[in-house]
Amino acid sequence: VDLHLDRLPPVRPGANLADALRAAFRDGRLAAESSLPSTRALAADLGLARGTVTAAYGQLAAEGYLVVRQGASTRVAVITRTQLAAPGPVARPAGPHPRWPVRWSLMPGQPDVSAFPRDVWLPAVRRVLARVPSADLGYPEPMGHPVLRRALAGYLGRTRGVVTTPGQVVVGSGFTALLGLWCGALHHRGITSVAFEDPSLPHLRSTAVSAGLAVVGVPVDDDGARVDLINAPAVVLTPAHQYPLGVTLSPARRAELSRQAVAGDVAVLEDDYDGEFRFDRAAVGAVQALAPGQVGYAGTASKVLAPGLRLAWLALPERQVGPLRDRMLATGASAPPVLDQLALADLLESGAYDRQVRRARARYRARRDAVLDAVAPYSDLVVPGGIAAGLHMHLRVVSSSTEAAIAAAARRHGLGIDLLGRHRLLESDDPETRPPGLLVGYAAPPDHAFAPALAALIRVLNDLRCPR
Ligand SMILES: Cc1ncc(COP(=O)(O)O)c(C=O)c1O
């Protein structure tokens, strides 16, 4: 294949190669379905490292320009007009969403922060302050206070079946920060790409790209991520409650994932962001327990307590602990404030955290039921999914409404909701295979605002039924 690519300048050659290839797709020099040279051949032609070409191919595959299949040549994808008109890398910075003034919020990913247990946190902080040795107020161990790491190891084993030890637990300022460190450690080890579910949270994918990794997609169906299609040496998954679709990784896929992870030495990060909230079935345990040497587990206090605490944790395979600590030291990252860590440890050890989980689960379950009842008469427009767990549900749009029309209606009614499209790795104008969707976070509003927020959602659905 003659690509007519200019020799690339030495700075950021991977990015430039991807740009040159994108331009070639857009101006038709590389037509849909045509084959690209192997990474080895193109690297030799251009005088680049093979890893540079592999990274560029990986990025373009993530953007949907390339179809990469094992054992076959890499081909140019059939690209829709929408993509050509608005290409842009997968990891475009995730802007604020929604982009309209919000009176009522049903934004997913957010708990009811008005229910933060102040009456429990305050005495815990008092106890901690009375007990904490002054030495613990010095410069801290970046991985987290040993008391919290011990409490978390016990809690995760007991509630989620995670197989770990305090030494393998890392405490960080939110999952996103920990993900950045995990990706940075992989990159440092020479890994160039990581797979994310398609759809998944765009800002998490951006974090991986900022750490130097190319992002490739793993499709998701009713049984969760298609783990047989993971095409990267590392993968971030949400097995218990796929974000944003809400499906659960099936037992067969869980087994297949752990088998593949071990056989192919794939580094898996299990993002268990709302694992405590399972309503209709027994909790599904962590996949991590099936392959603790390959799968890292991630949890957060953002849903049970409040995102503002910025408290999250990883339980890592033994061999990843040192490299992650090295990344923390190299980047100046540290664990969250020590008094907050110790207050959380106090809640975990006294049973107060479990009580908070049970209380919140009962409230959110009642809200989930209220949303289901409210949207039931609109089954010609939307079909709920991902309802068995978590703080949000996915309403698949089965009518001809577009996400643009939904956003316009939500704006008219001052309702904050999220839309599925922006979570996809590629933009698509094919409603058959990738139907539009609304993501409804029923946990977000305080109690007094829940009913009006739900009424606003119903007004949005009415607008979709009778477009203006
Ligand atoms: C998919 C997913 N992962 C992880 C998190 C937790 O992130 P953090 O700990 O940074 O609040 C969230 C929060 O919304 C999420 O939706």
The ligand as an SDF file (V2000), in Angstrom:
LIG
                    3D

 16 16  0  0  0  0  0  0  0  0999 V2000
  -18.1560    3.9810   35.9970 C   0  0  0  0  0  0  0  0  0  0  0  0
  -17.6590    4.6930   37.1990 C   0  0  0  0  0  0  0  0  0  0  0  0
  -16.4990    4.3410   37.7280 N   0  0  0  0  0  0  0  0  0  0  0  0
  -15.9970    4.9440   38.8300 C   0  0  0  0  0  0  0  0  0  0  0  0
  -16.6740    5.9610   39.4450 C   0  0  0  0  0  0  0  0  0  0  0  0
  -16.1350    6.5360   40.7230 C   0  0  0  0  0  0  0  0  0  0  0  0
  -15.3500    7.6020   40.5170 O   0  0  0  0  0  0  0  0  0  0  0  0
  -14.7810    8.4600   41.7350 P   0  0  0  0  0  0  0  0  0  0  0  0
  -14.2260    7.5350   42.7740 O   0  0  0  0  0  0  0  0  0  0  0  0
  -13.7110    9.2560   41.0570 O   0  0  0  0  0  0  0  0  0  0  0  0
  -15.8980    9.3000   42.2610 O   0  0  0  0  0  0  0  0  0  0  0  0
  -17.8710    6.3970   38.9130 C   0  0  0  0  0  0  0  0  0  0  0  0
  -18.5730    7.5400   39.4970 C   0  0  0  0  0  0  0  0  0  0  0  0
  -19.4710    8.1010   38.9310 O   0  0  0  0  0  0  0  0  0  0  0  0
  -18.3910    5.7350   37.7750 C   0  0  0  0  0  0  0  0  0  0  0  0
  -19.5740    6.0970   37.2630 O   0  0  0  0  0  0  0  0  0  0  0  0
  1  2  1  0
  2  3  1  0
  2 15  2  0
  3  4  2  0
  4  5  1  0
  5  6  1  0
  5 12  2  0
  6  7  1  0
  7  8  1  0
  8  9  2  0
  8 10  1  0
  8 11  1  0
 12 13  1  0
 12 15  1  0
 13 14  2  0
 15 16  1  0
M  END
$$$$
